[in-house]
């Protein structure tokens, strides 16, 4: 699953990250997340982990499970992501 974050563009400007730097940063974050892949028994668990991480890195005002799930996967992802986070 490729890691494509939904960064806040204003934040990127604030910290001095240009559009040309994003591919390298995204690649580094993707590699970082792959370090945790073996911690999960099923690929879906790893995907939920990646989605939650992307949500924390996103521009969303609320970083709780429901807004993250709705933004990255729609209503069908809310319950699976809630279950993932509680287990």
C-alpha positions in Angstrom: 0.0 0.0 0.0 1.7 3.2 -1.0 2.0 5.9 1.5 0.5 9.1 0.1 -0.1 11.6 2.9 -2.6 14.4 2.8 -0.3 17.1 4.2 -1.5 20.5 5.0 0.0 22.7 2.3 0.2 25.7 4.6 2.2 23.7 7.1 4.6 22.5 4.4 5.3 26.1 3.5 5.6 27.1 7.1 8.4 24.5 7.7 10.1 25.1 4.4 9.2 21.9 2.5 8.9 22.4 -1.2 6.9 20.3 -3.7 10.2 18.9 -5.0 11.1 17.6 -1.6 7.8 15.7 -1.1 8.6 12.5 -3.1 11.7 12.0 -0.9 9.8 12.6 2.3 6.9 10.3 1.2 9.4 7.6 0.3 11.1 7.9 3.7 7.8 7.8 5.6 6.7 4.8 3.5 9.9 3.0 4.4 9.5 3.9 8.0 6.0 2.4 8.1 7.2 -0.8 6.4 9.4 -1.4 9.5 6.2 -2.2 11.4 4.6 -4.5 8.8 5.7 -7.7 10.6 4.0 -6.5 13.8 0.6 -7.3 12.3 -1.0 -10.7 11.6 -3.0 -9.6 8.6 -2.4 -7.1 5.8 -5.6 -5.3 6.6 -4.3 -4.5 10.1 -1.2 -2.9 8.5 -3.4 -1.0 6.1 -5.4 0.4 9.0 -2.2 1.3 10.8 -1.0 3.3 7.6 -4.4 5.0 7.3 -4.3 6.1 10.9 -0.8 7.4 10.5 -1.8 9.3 7.4 -4.7 10.8 9.3 -2.4 12.0 12.0 -0.2 13.6 9.4 -3.1 15.1 7.5 -4.6 18.6 7.5 -7.8 17.3 9.2 -8.9 19.5 12.2 -10.0 16.4 14.2 -7.4 13.6 14.5 -9.8 11.1 16.0 -10.7 7.8 14.4 -14.0 8.7 12.8 -12.9 11.8 10.9 -9.7 9.9 9.7 -11.8 6.9 8.6 -14.3 9.1 6.8 -11.7 11.1 5.0 -9.5 8.2 3.8 -12.1 5.4 3.3 -15.6 6.6 3.8 -18.3 5.3 6.1 -17.4 1.7 5.5 -14.0 2.2 7.1 -15.2 3.7 10.4 -16.0 0.5 12.3 -13.0 -1.5 11.0 -10.6 1.3 12.0 -12.4 1.6 15.4 -11.9 -2.1 16.0 -8.3 -1.9 14.9 -7.6 0.9 17.3 -9.3 -0.9 20.3 -7.5 -4.2 19.8 
